């Protein structure tokens, strides 16, 4: 199944990838330093935002 290239308004060749689950809702716990907690939590947020963009663009299944 081809999917849309939203930037070009055209069909892309290939198929849509499988669905990918979001990173777990849990945050880094007290076993980490504050800097490590911040890093882990920021990476989780950024990865989930990237997954949402890929789903919206039709690259991976919802």
C-alpha positions, 0 to 999 in steps of 0.5 A: 500500500502506497502512502502519501508524501504530505510535503509533495501531495504525491504518493510515495512508493513502498509500504507503510511500516508496522505500528510502533508503541509509545514509550511507557508513561512512567518517568525516571525514578529517584535512583537516577540523578536529577540530570539523568531524570531530566535526560530520560524524561526529555528523550521519552517526550521527544521519541513519542513526538517523533512517533506521532509525526511518523503516524500522522505522515502515514509512514507507520501505522497508528 
